[in-house]
Amino acid sequence: MFVLFDNGTPRGLARLLTDHVVVEARTRGWEELVNGDLIDAAERAGFEVLVTTDKNIRYQQNLKARRIALVVLENSQWPMVRTVAGQIVSVVNTAEPGSYCEVAVPFKK
């Protein structure tokens, strides 16, 4: 799949998504785009999955008509993301067009 990481998504996660092409928003010059504009640009560019840390995106956007799957990480701290990396990979692997999934990532204690 063609996967886009927003600005808050830990880069290390890309190494674990070996069956996918991962691109960071900043490499496309999209670091200033927010929510709807970022999703629009990603869909136009053919991305199939957006991995984001914006937990409010489901409340800020109408996701029903979207073709891109959204995977939302509840925490962006790499040490904690790494603890649930297998689950994140699984969610990305099974993402369907227009789907939405939040992945619980524990906070460091």
N, C-alpha and C positions, 0 to 999 in steps of 0.2 A: 504494500500500500504506500501511497504518497502521503507522508505525515508532516504536519507543520507544528513546530513548537513555538508558543508565544514567548514573550520576554521573560516570564517568571519560571519557565520550565527548566529544571536542571539539565545541563548539557550532557552529563554523564549517562543519562537515561538513553540517549541515542545509541550508545555502544551496545545496549542490550536489545535493541529493536533490529536485530540483524537481518530479518527478512523484509525490511521496509526501507524506503528511501526517506530519510529525515532531513528536513530543512528548518533552520531557525528563521523566525520572522525578520530579525535584524539583517540577515544576509540578503533578503529581498528588498531592504529599505522600508520595511513595514513596521519598524519599532514604534513609530508614532501613531499607528492606526489603533483604534480601540474597538472592542466588541463587534458591533454590526459591520463596520467598515473592514475590519480584519477578516471577519467571516466571509463577507462579500468578495474580497480580494482572493482569499484562499479558494473559494468555490470557483471563481473565474479562472484561476490558475490550475485547477484540476486536483487540488488536494482532497484526499478522502477522509482524513482524520485531523482534527485540531486538538493538540494536548495543551491545556491551559491550567493556570492556577487561580483563575478568576471564578470564585464560587458564586458570584452574583450574576453571572452571565445568563443563567436560565430565567432569572427574573427581569433582566434588562432587555432581552431579545425574544422575539417570536421564533421559536425553533421548529415549529411544525412544518414549515415549508422548506426547510433546509435540507440540502443533499449531503452535507458534510457531517460526519460523526464527531461528537464532542466528548472528550475524555477530560474530566476535571480532577486535578489533584488537590486534596484538601490542605496540603502543606507543601512548600517548595524546598525545604531544607534537605540537601542531598543525602546526608547520613540517614535521615528518616525515610526518604523516598526509596533509598536502596533496600530498606527492610521489607518493603512491599513491592519490589520491582517485578517479581514473578507475576503478581496479580495485575500490575499495570500492563505488562507485556501481553498477558492473556486477554485483557480487555481490548487492547489495540488490535490484537490478532482476530478477534471476533466482532469487531465494530461493524455495524451495518449503516448504510447511508441514512442520515437523519437521526441516528440514535444519540442518546445522552447517557453518560455514566459518570458518577462521582466515585473516586477511589479514596477510601479512608487512609490517610497517611498520619501516623501518630506524631505527636509533638514531643520534642526532646524534654525529658524531665529534669 
